[in-house]
Amino acid sequence: MRSPTAGRAADLLGPTGPLAQRLEGYEQRAGQLSMADAVERALADDQILLCEAGTGTGKTLAYLVPALLSGRRVVVSTASKALQEQIAYKDLPLIEEHLGLEVGAVLLKGLSNYLCLRRFGELRDGFVDTKMGGTRSRVTEALPLVEAWAERTTTGDRAELAELEESHPIWALVTSSSETRIGPRCEHYDVCHVTRVKRAAESAKLLIVNHHLLFADLAIKGEHPGGVLPNYDVLILDEAHRVEDVATGFFGATVSSGGLERVFADVERSLRASFLHHEKEPPGYVLAARQRSVELFAALNASVTSAAEDAREPLPELDAHGALRERYFALDEALSVLGQVLGGHGPIHDALAQLAGRVTRLREDLTAILYPGRTRVGWLERRGTGVSIAASPIDVGPLLRERLFSRGLGVVLTSATLTSQGSFAYIRERLGLAAALDAPVEELVVEEALDFANAALLYTPEDLPEVTEPAFANEAAKRITALVLATPGGAFVLCTSVRSMRAFATELASALPERRRLVQGDAPKRTLLEQFRATGDAILVATMSFWEGVDVPGAALRLVVIDRLPFDVPSDPLVAARCLAIRERGASAFAEYSVPRAAIALKQGFGRLLRTRTDRGVVAVLDRRLTTRGYGKKLLESLPGAQRTKEFSDVERFWASRKL
């Protein structure tokens, strides 16, 4: 049944609405109005809407205005904190000021973003003793900064302390988490930053969260009563192309050598803070669990065959490796003893009771990973000196249908990249929306809001070696150098592997010593982007984390170079398991999974170029397969309608014909 407010959103956003009358330079966008109408219908009738809306559409206002008009409790979930903050601090204030709508919104981040007063107090009072090389000195140096900030903060959001990067080791010791939070029994509960934001969320009409927090809530509610978020009537998923990947993580299980060490360190700290242990060395049952953990993960580390960083491999079958099996059972027994001891102190010491539950969940996760069953796939990954093991669901579609899409909610899924060749078939299949649901699933592709035909050029050279040939890296580096020299502005060089990123960074430093070169990993992502914007003609060399969610309008970014087509590594255990499942039902895994997934990733990389109506630039894809292979046509059909060329001279003419 249509809401009596139907059509109001388009009226407010349209040519005679308040924004058009009050904001100088406000432009009517037909795509925004059609999207607003579609969102309004979905919320009023509890439908599911899939909406692809590219950059420049104004999609954020197109869903926020109907959400606020609906009068219902709405959760807006994004894939990034940056978009969360844009909505909270830019879009909603604009709506409140110019449209006169009551907002009543709360921005809610994951628990690890908030200072835990209990854990901070334990660190400050000397109950934490880190033994990881230079980590202790880094924590000691940072503690005065955190202490001063803790005194003045009213939110406890660690993003306020910009002096410390997100990866600083002190955050792991002083922030909250579902594993360390005690709840009402904690002496700091009433003044806890998490408690305060959760109380505010209980009465808010609009919650702004991210996908990690949303799926943490869905995962908890699937196993236990309660959850992270209060109940809500409507869900809007922005950056919805990330849903499958995020859900895969939260509906699976992961255990790492570093994570286990953090548990043991927390146990030591809590035993000292509870005055149950005073010796310099930890108790024997803690030492035994730590030693068994070291032995198991050393054996797992030895089984890794790939030299590539962050490469996932299949887990060894436990029953086929007697020594590995013995080490797992030895660790399980040691964790059982540790949990029993902690549980024995639990009735008196809440922190130890919480840790006992944490140890129990670790044992459950280890069992689920090492014996994954038929619906999950186990894998391991080496990161630096540590090892992670995990079990991921092969198909999250049934889980999403059960826990999200069958709940009778109005759900909007939107992104600039949801279709492949103009079809939603891939995303519907992956998210469990291909089969019939009680609620209808509507589809909308909003027309392009930016003038790609005149503002952008897609350069696809065919004179470079195949990406598999040894000569490719050197020849590609020469071509990137030529492209940078021809471009009046800055450049992104987006790579599909860390190895390629480092090789190109080295070559560009040699070929263009006068140009500022920024490389992913040399500084936090936010810092790199600030430096890139400020420089104006810098070269940023990065991997997949910069392919999306990065916004650099203007001359600072005029060129985007993509080294290879972004196909998943076929030997990745999760990719292999998903492709096998598709083949077993008689379909082509390459056509149904690999190509659409690459198309969406390629469109995301392309999308870094034009962010506003005045932007101009070139996207160069150096992988000749884009134009020489049959599937390349399908990838091209998914990209915006830019001019295309195979000739470098056309790139030079493109810039010569434009006054910038």
Legacy VTK file of the C-alpha trace (Angstrom):
# vtk DataFile Version 3.0
C-alpha trace
ASCII
DATASET POLYDATA
POINTS 660 float
0.000 0.000 0.000
1.462 3.360 -1.000
2.427 5.773 1.742
0.543 9.092 1.859
3.973 10.744 1.526
4.653 9.034 -1.835
6.202 11.464 -4.287
7.188 13.936 -1.603
10.889 13.116 -1.837
11.045 13.945 -5.549
9.100 17.143 -4.874
11.646 18.255 -2.271
14.600 17.405 -4.506
13.062 18.608 -7.762
13.327 21.870 -9.733
10.739 23.701 -7.608
11.856 22.254 -4.278
13.660 23.991 -1.389
17.142 22.935 -2.488
16.682 24.384 -5.976
15.395 27.629 -4.472
17.999 28.036 -1.731
21.250 26.532 -3.046
23.124 28.498 -5.691
24.102 26.308 -8.631
21.768 23.459 -7.635
21.172 21.201 -10.637
18.119 19.074 -11.275
19.112 15.425 -11.776
16.543 13.206 -13.415
18.276 10.094 -12.129
18.126 11.343 -8.555
14.386 11.954 -8.799
13.638 8.536 -10.296
15.749 6.899 -7.609
14.006 8.869 -4.849
10.617 7.690 -6.164
11.807 4.073 -6.282
13.233 4.224 -2.752
10.026 5.791 -1.462
7.973 2.945 -2.947
10.289 0.291 -1.540
10.119 1.715 1.985
6.362 2.216 1.897
5.632 -1.286 0.624
8.452 -3.208 2.365
9.993 -4.151 -0.954
13.568 -4.922 -1.902
15.163 -2.468 -4.348
18.383 -2.964 -6.310
19.533 0.412 -7.634
22.707 1.183 -9.552
23.415 4.910 -9.441
26.749 6.267 -10.632
28.869 9.145 -9.408
27.115 12.481 -9.697
23.616 11.049 -9.357
23.116 12.423 -5.868
22.109 8.975 -4.634
22.773 9.751 -0.967
20.047 12.404 -0.864
17.878 10.183 -3.065
17.648 7.612 -0.277
18.070 9.824 2.829
15.100 12.075 2.064
12.614 9.176 1.557
14.061 7.486 4.654
13.400 10.532 6.824
9.940 11.057 5.298
8.964 7.445 6.007
8.671 8.072 9.760
10.146 4.608 10.402
13.369 3.523 12.100
15.973 3.297 9.348
19.477 1.860 9.317
21.824 3.186 6.627
24.873 0.960 6.221
27.985 1.852 4.225
31.194 0.003 3.373
33.452 2.769 4.673
33.784 5.103 7.629
34.422 7.945 5.177
30.913 7.638 3.710
29.428 7.264 7.210
31.017 10.567 8.188
29.970 12.265 4.931
26.347 11.317 5.599
26.458 12.379 9.258
28.401 15.607 8.941
27.594 16.846 5.427
24.423 15.365 3.918
22.173 15.262 6.984
22.984 18.833 8.130
22.140 20.030 4.612
18.790 18.203 4.755
18.034 19.587 8.201
18.895 23.165 7.236
17.264 23.390 3.811
14.458 20.822 3.857
13.318 21.294 7.430
13.164 17.545 8.089
13.760 16.282 11.612
16.842 14.081 11.429
17.422 12.463 14.838
20.400 10.451 13.552
23.171 8.621 15.391
26.456 7.539 13.818
27.399 4.152 15.226
30.799 2.627 14.504
32.196 -0.783 15.362
33.219 -1.330 18.976
36.930 -1.231 18.124
36.568 2.478 17.291
35.758 3.421 20.895
37.997 3.851 23.914
37.368 1.230 26.621
37.759 2.965 29.987
38.478 -0.305 31.812
41.212 -1.461 29.434
42.681 2.046 29.238
42.831 2.184 33.045
44.601 -1.178 33.187
47.200 0.031 30.679
47.687 3.359 32.445
48.045 1.658 35.831
50.751 -0.676 34.555
48.920 -3.996 34.336
49.848 -4.444 30.660
53.306 -5.809 29.863
53.872 -6.132 26.119
56.759 -8.338 25.019
56.732 -7.838 21.237
59.997 -6.131 20.305
59.553 -2.406 19.775
55.836 -2.497 20.499
56.340 -1.763 24.188
58.308 1.421 23.513
55.757 2.580 20.904
52.941 2.049 23.403
54.878 3.897 26.127
55.510 6.833 23.800
51.856 7.057 22.724
50.320 6.693 26.200
50.566 10.414 27.166
48.743 11.353 23.935
45.944 8.882 24.679
45.754 10.015 28.310
45.323 13.675 27.316
42.717 12.771 24.696
40.832 10.481 27.111
40.417 13.419 29.473
38.807 15.683 26.888
36.849 13.366 24.564
33.085 13.185 24.882
32.623 10.422 22.310
35.629 8.123 22.809
35.881 7.809 19.008
39.544 7.175 18.260
39.239 8.981 14.913
39.443 12.207 16.960
43.085 11.454 17.790
44.479 12.018 14.317
48.075 12.039 15.624
47.986 8.235 15.933
47.480 6.077 12.834
44.717 3.477 12.848
47.246 0.623 12.988
49.132 1.919 16.048
49.586 -0.966 18.555
48.194 1.012 21.479
44.681 0.841 20.018
44.589 -2.955 20.396
45.168 -2.434 24.141
42.678 0.354 24.922
39.692 -0.009 22.577
36.503 -1.979 23.079
35.382 -5.173 21.340
32.657 -7.775 21.649
35.308 -10.065 23.148
36.487 -7.677 25.867
33.236 -5.910 26.800
31.844 -6.971 30.193
28.547 -5.089 30.103
26.462 -3.784 33.043
28.773 -5.384 35.619
31.701 -3.173 34.571
32.436 -0.335 37.025
32.645 2.084 34.070
29.394 0.943 32.460
27.324 4.085 33.064
29.990 6.425 31.666
31.227 3.995 28.994
31.442 5.534 25.519
29.919 2.424 23.939
27.063 2.426 26.462
26.310 6.058 25.689
26.246 5.652 21.916
24.130 2.485 22.189
21.623 4.309 24.427
21.445 7.131 21.896
20.908 4.544 19.157
17.950 3.035 21.028
15.939 6.239 20.590
17.265 7.373 17.199
15.090 7.255 14.088
18.093 6.978 11.763
21.216 4.918 12.462
24.322 5.336 10.310
26.452 2.195 10.545
28.946 0.333 8.364
28.657 -3.113 6.824
31.021 -4.665 9.359
28.834 -3.563 12.258
25.632 -4.551 10.424
26.826 -8.071 9.687
28.303 -8.483 13.139
24.761 -7.765 14.372
23.189 -10.243 11.920
25.751 -12.921 12.814
25.073 -12.516 16.558
21.291 -12.474 16.114
21.539 -15.644 14.072
23.101 -17.494 17.012
21.885 -15.701 20.158
19.089 -13.359 21.272
19.934 -9.660 21.266
22.531 -8.119 19.021
24.624 -5.045 18.414
21.876 -2.867 16.891
18.343 -2.114 18.101
15.474 -3.413 15.984
14.763 -1.440 12.828
12.093 -1.308 10.091
14.093 -0.318 7.020
17.626 -1.057 5.826
19.536 0.902 3.189
22.810 -0.662 2.030
25.026 1.836 0.243
28.185 0.523 -1.466
26.195 -2.709 -1.698
28.674 -4.331 -4.100
30.718 -5.103 -0.951
27.948 -7.034 0.804
29.002 -10.553 -0.215
32.631 -10.056 0.823
31.779 -8.535 4.210
29.089 -11.121 4.947
31.544 -13.895 4.063
33.838 -12.724 6.841
31.166 -12.454 9.513
29.388 -15.722 8.750
32.698 -17.576 8.900
35.382 -17.980 11.567
38.972 -16.739 11.757
41.780 -17.436 14.214
45.304 -16.022 13.941
48.542 -16.540 15.816
48.491 -12.846 16.713
44.880 -13.059 17.900
45.687 -15.939 20.221
48.658 -14.020 21.625
46.366 -11.048 22.337
44.063 -13.359 24.290
46.959 -14.657 26.384
48.167 -11.077 27.008
44.638 -10.060 28.084
44.520 -13.036 30.455
47.829 -11.999 32.048
46.686 -8.387 32.365
43.345 -9.326 33.931
44.960 -11.762 36.387
47.298 -8.992 37.552
44.537 -6.372 37.621
42.439 -8.775 39.751
45.472 -9.321 42.052
45.317 -13.078 41.474
48.846 -13.299 40.113
51.923 -11.339 41.194
54.848 -13.263 39.706
56.939 -11.895 36.845
56.240 -14.956 34.698
52.654 -15.888 33.779
50.995 -18.904 35.469
51.900 -22.323 34.110
48.496 -22.902 32.480
48.905 -19.658 30.480
52.451 -20.588 29.468
51.266 -24.047 28.382
48.458 -22.640 26.189
50.842 -20.109 24.639
53.413 -22.810 23.873
50.821 -25.130 22.293
49.618 -22.204 20.163
53.155 -21.446 18.987
53.668 -25.106 18.063
50.423 -25.392 16.065
50.945 -22.190 14.117
54.603 -22.995 13.461
53.449 -26.231 11.831
50.794 -24.363 9.835
53.353 -21.757 8.785
55.670 -24.500 7.570
52.883 -25.854 5.357
52.558 -22.561 3.408
53.920 -23.034 -0.102
53.301 -19.622 -1.677
55.908 -16.885 -1.449
53.332 -14.209 -2.322
52.138 -11.878 0.417
48.551 -12.307 1.601
48.067 -15.370 -0.642
45.451 -17.788 0.670
46.005 -21.528 0.475
43.842 -24.549 1.261
44.104 -25.769 4.831
45.860 -29.124 5.170
43.375 -31.895 5.971
43.915 -32.504 9.662
43.249 -36.228 9.625
45.860 -36.685 6.883
48.586 -34.936 8.889
49.134 -36.750 12.156
51.598 -34.272 13.649
49.336 -31.304 12.844
46.341 -33.124 14.319
48.271 -33.839 17.529
49.263 -30.196 17.889
45.666 -29.076 17.420
44.408 -31.438 20.139
47.262 -30.359 22.440
46.242 -26.710 22.017
42.566 -27.554 22.483
43.356 -29.332 25.762
45.500 -26.421 26.989
42.723 -23.943 26.119
40.224 -26.147 27.944
42.337 -25.970 31.116
42.773 -22.217 30.712
39.022 -21.726 30.301
38.246 -23.822 33.377
40.674 -21.826 35.558
39.308 -18.501 34.344
35.740 -19.728 34.766
36.526 -20.717 38.356
37.413 -17.099 39.146
34.477 -15.776 37.112
31.859 -15.501 39.891
34.056 -12.884 41.607
35.919 -11.285 38.698
33.780 -10.260 35.724
36.716 -9.688 33.396
37.914 -13.259 33.941
34.421 -14.656 33.360
34.347 -12.751 30.080
37.753 -14.151 29.148
36.579 -17.682 29.947
33.805 -17.249 27.383
36.293 -15.841 24.913
38.528 -18.908 25.283
35.509 -21.176 24.768
34.619 -19.371 21.533
38.229 -19.727 20.382
38.018 -23.477 20.829
34.742 -23.546 18.888
36.235 -21.439 16.079
39.317 -23.651 15.818
37.135 -26.729 15.496
34.907 -25.049 12.876
37.969 -24.013 10.852
39.931 -27.249 10.990
36.792 -29.355 10.351
34.816 -26.984 8.044
32.221 -29.432 6.662
30.615 -29.269 3.200
29.181 -25.724 3.222
32.420 -23.989 4.191
35.969 -23.972 2.885
39.027 -23.744 5.108
42.073 -21.691 4.210
45.253 -20.270 5.671
47.179 -17.103 4.963
50.591 -15.811 5.991
50.728 -12.123 6.929
54.179 -10.875 7.815
55.456 -13.228 10.500
51.981 -14.433 11.508
49.495 -16.939 10.156
45.701 -16.740 9.975
43.391 -19.703 9.461
39.731 -19.392 8.573
36.616 -21.161 7.336
34.337 -19.174 5.026
30.851 -20.015 3.721
30.960 -21.017 0.073
27.576 -19.394 -0.550
26.295 -16.568 1.672
23.060 -16.273 -0.325
21.020 -18.680 1.851
22.278 -16.968 5.020
21.328 -13.535 3.713
17.887 -14.757 2.632
17.244 -16.214 6.083
18.652 -13.459 8.271
17.988 -10.358 6.196
15.781 -10.563 3.120
13.045 -12.774 4.620
12.386 -10.537 7.619
9.722 -8.388 5.938
11.869 -5.256 5.926
12.074 -2.636 3.253
15.629 -3.067 1.912
17.434 -0.818 -0.557
20.754 -1.975 -2.043
22.564 0.706 -3.997
26.013 1.323 -5.467
27.662 2.774 -8.534
28.565 -0.813 -9.487
25.888 -3.478 -9.098
25.383 -4.631 -12.686
27.426 -6.527 -15.231
26.493 -5.791 -18.855
23.505 -3.879 -17.523
22.101 -6.914 -15.669
21.613 -7.498 -11.937
21.727 -11.287 -12.446
25.155 -11.717 -10.851
24.433 -9.710 -7.693
21.013 -11.334 -7.292
22.560 -14.801 -7.479
25.388 -14.022 -5.050
23.105 -12.384 -2.448
20.344 -14.983 -2.504
17.884 -12.811 -4.437
17.650 -14.933 -7.590
14.900 -17.172 -6.216
11.443 -15.832 -5.377
10.899 -14.078 -2.041
7.711 -13.009 -0.302
8.710 -9.403 -0.989
9.126 -8.394 -4.633
12.584 -7.339 -5.832
12.572 -4.183 -7.946
15.480 -3.111 -10.181
16.563 0.340 -11.313
19.618 1.499 -13.274
19.882 5.271 -13.036
21.151 7.028 -16.134
24.740 8.321 -16.085
24.921 11.733 -14.447
28.398 12.618 -15.753
29.287 13.326 -19.374
31.750 10.460 -19.902
31.575 10.763 -23.682
33.200 14.206 -23.604
35.003 14.207 -20.263
36.802 10.846 -20.296
38.962 8.764 -22.615
39.527 5.011 -22.208
42.941 4.010 -23.557
43.385 0.264 -24.239
46.728 -0.333 -25.985
47.296 -3.592 -27.842
51.012 -3.099 -28.517
52.155 -4.122 -25.015
53.215 -7.722 -24.219
50.701 -10.112 -22.672
50.502 -9.633 -18.906
51.894 -13.151 -18.430
55.083 -12.395 -20.387
58.252 -11.387 -18.476
58.624 -8.258 -20.624
55.231 -6.856 -19.564
56.336 -5.135 -16.340
59.179 -3.212 -17.973
57.170 -2.167 -21.039
54.155 -1.242 -18.922
56.362 0.955 -16.706
57.604 2.808 -19.808
54.020 3.352 -20.980
52.935 4.597 -17.548
55.835 7.078 -17.607
54.722 8.370 -21.010
51.127 8.696 -19.829
52.160 10.614 -16.710
54.323 13.008 -18.758
51.380 13.634 -21.120
48.928 14.342 -18.288
48.373 17.812 -16.755
47.699 16.575 -13.233
48.110 13.661 -10.889
47.890 9.927 -11.527
46.711 6.775 -9.797
48.539 3.587 -10.798
46.238 0.801 -9.586
47.771 -2.660 -9.415
46.309 -6.111 -8.848
49.234 -7.342 -6.702
51.720 -6.040 -4.156
54.587 -7.327 -6.300
53.461 -5.254 -9.305
52.902 -2.209 -7.107
56.462 -2.317 -5.812
57.961 -2.969 -9.242
56.120 -0.020 -10.826
56.944 2.245 -7.866
60.646 1.493 -8.283
60.599 2.061 -12.049
58.666 5.330 -11.746
61.044 6.648 -9.086
63.897 6.087 -11.518
62.142 7.413 -14.624
60.463 10.451 -12.996
62.681 11.537 -10.086
61.228 15.048 -10.118
57.620 13.894 -9.553
56.366 13.121 -6.084
55.719 9.394 -5.771
53.437 7.967 -3.073
53.214 4.239 -2.426
50.552 2.345 -0.489
52.002 1.196 2.830
54.474 4.061 3.199
51.926 5.992 5.281
48.302 5.565 6.431
45.747 5.701 3.598
44.253 8.982 4.802
47.708 10.603 4.928
48.591 9.414 1.422
45.363 10.848 0.019
45.891 14.187 1.777
49.415 14.406 0.362
48.178 13.400 -3.098
45.463 16.063 -3.144
47.823 18.757 -1.831
50.610 18.015 -4.343
48.412 18.353 -7.436
50.533 16.251 -9.796
51.712 13.339 -7.667
51.818 9.669 -8.664
50.121 7.265 -6.251
50.947 3.583 -6.744
48.560 1.279 -4.880
46.698 -2.024 -4.823
43.022 -2.935 -4.513
42.302 -0.898 -1.352
42.502 2.269 -3.493
40.253 0.910 -6.275
37.122 2.080 -4.461
35.915 4.467 -1.777
38.514 7.080 -2.806
37.323 10.538 -3.846
39.817 12.943 -5.477
37.993 15.526 -7.615
39.735 18.082 -9.795
43.170 18.313 -11.397
44.878 16.340 -8.611
43.638 13.207 -10.411
43.569 13.290 -14.224
44.895 9.811 -14.997
43.985 6.337 -13.721
46.188 3.448 -14.889
45.065 -0.145 -14.309
47.805 -2.691 -14.889
45.772 -5.907 -15.293
42.165 -7.012 -15.452
41.077 -7.616 -11.830
40.275 -11.322 -12.013
40.392 -13.227 -8.743
43.286 -15.649 -8.315
41.751 -18.986 -9.420
43.806 -20.969 -6.888
42.365 -19.014 -3.949
40.511 -21.667 -1.888
37.304 -19.645 -1.574
37.252 -18.686 -5.255
37.988 -22.285 -6.257
35.209 -23.628 -3.997
32.664 -21.150 -5.366
33.611 -21.921 -8.968
33.351 -25.650 -8.276
29.859 -25.199 -6.805
28.755 -23.371 -9.962
30.209 -26.038 -12.258
28.524 -28.783 -10.249
25.134 -27.317 -11.127
26.068 -27.299 -14.811
26.893 -23.622 -15.318
30.069 -21.860 -16.430
31.947 -20.527 -13.404
34.000 -18.187 -15.589
30.973 -16.603 -17.266
28.711 -16.581 -14.200
31.212 -15.678 -11.477
34.677 -14.610 -12.651
33.704 -12.221 -15.458
30.897 -10.347 -13.616
33.080 -10.018 -10.513
35.954 -8.628 -12.598
33.534 -6.279 -14.400
32.347 -4.758 -11.133
35.916 -4.366 -9.832
37.057 -2.794 -13.125
34.125 -0.376 -13.045
35.103 0.594 -9.486
38.670 1.338 -10.589
37.392 3.346 -13.562
35.112 5.233 -11.178
38.057 6.896 -9.413
38.529 9.221 -12.409
35.456 11.461 -12.682
33.973 12.642 -9.402
32.299 15.924 -10.462
30.782 17.413 -13.618
33.897 19.511 -14.261
36.426 16.650 -14.022
38.347 15.470 -17.094
40.725 12.570 -17.535
42.046 9.348 -19.010
41.707 5.757 -17.850
44.389 3.435 -19.233
43.970 -0.343 -18.985
47.299 -1.922 -19.978
46.006 -5.497 -20.181
45.473 -6.221 -23.895
42.989 -8.987 -23.059
40.357 -6.259 -22.626
40.172 -5.880 -26.418
41.663 -9.128 -27.757
39.660 -11.730 -25.818
35.974 -12.528 -26.181
35.177 -11.800 -22.560
36.784 -8.365 -22.922
33.702 -7.197 -24.800
31.549 -8.072 -21.775
33.867 -6.115 -19.496
33.790 -3.107 -21.819
29.978 -3.183 -21.952
29.938 -2.721 -18.180
32.031 0.463 -18.240
30.729 4.027 -18.587
30.404 5.414 -22.095
33.776 7.152 -22.432
35.559 7.669 -25.741
37.864 4.745 -26.543
41.183 4.444 -28.301
44.096 2.043 -28.767
46.511 4.780 -29.877
48.734 6.793 -27.557
48.595 9.747 -29.944
44.864 10.050 -29.160
45.720 10.488 -25.490
47.984 13.407 -26.383
45.283 14.905 -28.625
42.697 14.486 -25.849
44.708 16.777 -23.578
45.697 19.170 -26.339
42.032 19.798 -27.176
41.059 20.715 -23.622
41.671 23.923 -21.740
42.083 22.912 -18.110
LINES 1 661
660 0 1 2 3 4 5 6 7 8 9 10 11 12 13 14 15 16 17 18 19 20 21 22 23 24 25 26 27 28 29 30 31 32 33 34 35 36 37 38 39 40 41 42 43 44 45 46 47 48 49 50 51 52 53 54 55 56 57 58 59 60 61 62 63 64 65 66 67 68 69 70 71 72 73 74 75 76 77 78 79 80 81 82 83 84 85 86 87 88 89 90 91 92 93 94 95 96 97 98 99 100 101 102 103 104 105 106 107 108 109 110 111 112 113 114 115 116 117 118 119 120 121 122 123 124 125 126 127 128 129 130 131 132 133 134 135 136 137 138 139 140 141 142 143 144 145 146 147 148 149 150 151 152 153 154 155 156 157 158 159 160 161 162 163 164 165 166 167 168 169 170 171 172 173 174 175 176 177 178 179 180 181 182 183 184 185 186 187 188 189 190 191 192 193 194 195 196 197 198 199 200 201 202 203 204 205 206 207 208 209 210 211 212 213 214 215 216 217 218 219 220 221 222 223 224 225 226 227 228 229 230 231 232 233 234 235 236 237 238 239 240 241 242 243 244 245 246 247 248 249 250 251 252 253 254 255 256 257 258 259 260 261 262 263 264 265 266 267 268 269 270 271 272 273 274 275 276 277 278 279 280 281 282 283 284 285 286 287 288 289 290 291 292 293 294 295 296 297 298 299 300 301 302 303 304 305 306 307 308 309 310 311 312 313 314 315 316 317 318 319 320 321 322 323 324 325 326 327 328 329 330 331 332 333 334 335 336 337 338 339 340 341 342 343 344 345 346 347 348 349 350 351 352 353 354 355 356 357 358 359 360 361 362 363 364 365 366 367 368 369 370 371 372 373 374 375 376 377 378 379 380 381 382 383 384 385 386 387 388 389 390 391 392 393 394 395 396 397 398 399 400 401 402 403 404 405 406 407 408 409 410 411 412 413 414 415 416 417 418 419 420 421 422 423 424 425 426 427 428 429 430 431 432 433 434 435 436 437 438 439 440 441 442 443 444 445 446 447 448 449 450 451 452 453 454 455 456 457 458 459 460 461 462 463 464 465 466 467 468 469 470 471 472 473 474 475 476 477 478 479 480 481 482 483 484 485 486 487 488 489 490 491 492 493 494 495 496 497 498 499 500 501 502 503 504 505 506 507 508 509 510 511 512 513 514 515 516 517 518 519 520 521 522 523 524 525 526 527 528 529 530 531 532 533 534 535 536 537 538 539 540 541 542 543 544 545 546 547 548 549 550 551 552 553 554 555 556 557 558 559 560 561 562 563 564 565 566 567 568 569 570 571 572 573 574 575 576 577 578 579 580 581 582 583 584 585 586 587 588 589 590 591 592 593 594 595 596 597 598 599 600 601 602 603 604 605 606 607 608 609 610 611 612 613 614 615 616 617 618 619 620 621 622 623 624 625 626 627 628 629 630 631 632 633 634 635 636 637 638 639 640 641 642 643 644 645 646 647 648 649 650 651 652 653 654 655 656 657 658 659
